[in-house]
Amino acid sequence: MTTGAVRLARARALESLVRDIAREEILPRYLKTARNRKSDGSLFTEADVESQRRLAETLPGLAPGAVLGEEMDANSQARLWQEGRRGLWCIDPIDGTTNFLNGIPFFAVSVAYLVDYEPRFGVVYNPVTDESFYAAKGAGAFLNGAALPLRPPAEKLHDAVAGVDFKRISHHLGDELAVRPPYYSQRNFGSSALEWCFVAAGRLDVYVHGGQMLWDYAAGMLILAEAGGQATAIDGGTLAAGPAVKRGVIAASCPGLFNQWRDWLKARS
């Protein structure tokens, strides 16, 4: 088997594992679990904790490496990142916890396997809609077995549907986007991992978010890249910057549209 084929086989095995854990640990607690707050003010639930626990127990059986999860303390995350060059699992047990708590069916489990700090295969799974996005480096990206993208992207920025998180971008850029939007329409769904996948699928054409952590984008950026899309940090730097670094990101479903979107944002940032 080629390297890509091996990675794809592992991605499919990961997809099956993530589906099982989401159905056993997350769905039974949907609309039935209490909210808790971490020291930084962000939300978590028993479902986040149990999903992460199960993933941490089982993922090393698919590929060797420690498991770095969102629901860990910062010191543990930093240590695992430093130790994980030869193999590291990066997980968000529920991306979109506010949606999960409020009964909004837009949240996901996100899992990526990294070597040399680059994603090699990954899965983003929404257990309510039963949509599983997955990819393997060099072997393509898929939604429930169908190759991505599902539709051709817009060719011009003024025809694009944009994913924009206004809460985390500058006031100046937010004002420019609100008053003089360069795109046709805008959406924001509250789960970064799924929004990356929506760009990959062609449901969104372009995307901007002012502050994401590694587990928000590790799987999604691979899925987008394998679907033919393009992404970078807002400042032009690398995205694989470690768990302690919050990155602004821009992305588009194809390189031509990415260039138009990047140039428009750069001129107004």
N, C-alpha and C positions, 0 to 999 in steps of 0.2 A: 504493500500500500504506500502511496505517496504521503508526504508529510501533511498536505492539505486534507487528504482522505482520513488520516488518523485523527487529525484535529476535529474534523466534521463528525466522525464517529463518537468522539468524546463529547462534542457539543450536544449530540442527540441523546447520549446517555445522561448528560447533565440536565437536559430538558425534562426527561422522564423523572429524574430525582426531584427537581424543583417542583414539578406539578404535584407529585405525591406529598411533599412536605407542605406546600401551600394548601392543599385540600385537607390535610390532617391538622395543621396548626393554625392556619389563618382563617379560612372560611368558617369553621365552627365558632370562631370568636367575633365574626363580623356583626356589628351592632350589639354586641353582648359584653364588651370589655371596657374597663375604666381607663381614663386617660391619666397619664403621669407626666411630670416635667423633669427634664434633665437640668443640670446646673446652668447650661447655656440658655435655658428657657424653651428649648424645642421639646416636642411631644414624643412620648413612646408609650407602648402598651404591652400587656402580657404577650400578645401575638407577635410583636417585634422580637421580644426576648426569646420566646420558644422557637420561633422560626430560625433565629440566628443560632440557637443551641443545636437544633437538629442539623442545620447545614454544617456547622463546625465539626460535628461528630462524623458526618458522612462524606464530605467533600474530599478529604485526603485519600479516600479509597478510590476515587476516580483518577486523581493525579497528585503526585507528591507536593506538599507545600503547606505552610501554616495558613490559617484563615484570619484575615483582617476584616472585621465587621464594624459597621457604624455604631452599634451599641456596645462599644468598648471604650475604655478610658484612653485619653490621648497618649499617655506614656506607652501603653501596650501597642497602640497603633503604630507609633514611631519605631518601636523596637522591631515589630514584625516587618515593617517596610524595609528597614535596614538589613534584616536577615533574609529577605525574600527574593533576592535577585534571581536565583535559580528556579524559583517556583513559588507563587503566592496566589491565594484565593482572595478576591476582594468582593465583599457582599454588602448589599443593603437589604435587610430582611423584609422591610416594607418601605418602599419609596412612595410617599404620598400618605403619610400617617394621618394627617388632618382629614383627607378625603375618606380614609378607612373609618375613622371615628365618627364622621358625620354621615355615613351611608352613601357617599358619592362613589360610584363604582369605577373609579379611575385611580388605581394604585397597583403596585407590582413588586415582585421579588426580582432583584437584579444581582446576577452573579457573573463574575469574570475571572478567568485564570490568566495570570501574567507570568511571563518569563522575561528577564532583563527589563522589567518594569513596563512591558508592552503587552496588551491583551492578545492572547492567542485563540481563545474561544470564549463564548459567553452566551447568557440567556437572560431575557427580560420577560417575565410571565405575569399576566393579569389573571388572577384566579376567578374573578367574577365573569369576565367575558370569555374566558378560556382561550385567550390569544397568547401564543408563545412565539416571541421573536428570538431568533438565535443565529449565530454566525460563527465561522471558523476562519482564521486568517488564511487567505489564499484559496478558500473553498466556497465563498459566497455567503449570502444572508437570506434568511427565510422567515416566513410567518406561517406557522402550522403546516410546514412542508412546501408552501408556495414561494417561489423565488421572489426576492425584493429587487427593485420597487414594484408595487402593484399597478402603478400608473406612471406615465411620463410626467416629469416635472414641468412647471411653467418655464418658458424660455426667457421671459422678461420679468424684471422685478416688479413692475407695475401690475402684473397679472398674478403675482404670488400670494399665497396664504401664509402668513407669518406666525410663528410661535414666539411670543414676547412676554417675558416676566418683568413687568414694569416696576415691581417692588424692589428689585435688586440692581437696577441700572441707575445712572446719574439722573438728577432732575432735569438737567439740560437735554440729555438724549431722550428722556421720556417725553419731554415737552415737544421736541422735534418729531418724534414718532406719532404723538397724539394729534398734533396740529397739521403736520405735513407728511403723512405716512407715504413711503415710497411704494407700498404694496397695496394689493386689492383689499385684503381683510386680515384680521388678527385674532388669535386665540391664545388662551393660557389655561392649562388643565390641572396643574398642581402636582404633577409627578414628572420630575426631570427625566428619569429613565425612560418612561413611555413617550415623552415628547421627542427624545432622540430617535426612538423607533418610528414615530409618526413621520419624521423627516425621511428616514430610510424607506418607509413604505410609500412615500409620496402623498400622504395625507396632509402634511405641512411641507411647504417648499423651502422656507428659510426659518432660522431660529436664532434668538439671542437671549442670553441669561447672564446676569451680572455676578453670580456667585455660586459655584458648584464645587462640591468635594469629590474626591476620587471615586467613591462608591456611587455617586450620582451619574457618572458618565463612563466608567471603565468598560462596561458591557455595551452601552449605547453607542459610543464612538466607534467601536469595532463593527457593530451591526451597520451603522451608517457607511463606514468606509467600504465594507464588503458589498453594500448595495450601490456603490458608485458615487456616494456623496463626499463632501469635504468639510473639514472643521478645523478650527484653531482656537487658541486662547485670544481674547480680545486684544491683548497687548502683543500678539504675534508669537508668543512663546509656546513651549511644549505644554501639553495637557497632563502628561504623566509626571506630575510634580510632587507626589507624596501626599500622605493623608492630612498633613497639617496645613496645606496650602489651598485656599479657596480661589477658584479661577473663574473669571468671566469667560464665556464661550460664545462663538458665533459658528453657525453651520448652515449648510444648504444641501439640497438633494442632488446637485450636480455641480461640477467645477465652474461652468460658465455663469450660473446663477450665483454661486458663491462669490465670484469676483465682483459682480455688480453689488451684492449685499455688503461685502467687506468694504468696498470703496465708499459706498454711501455712509456706512457707519463711521469709517475713519474720518471722513470730511466733517462729521458733526460731533465727534467725541472730544 
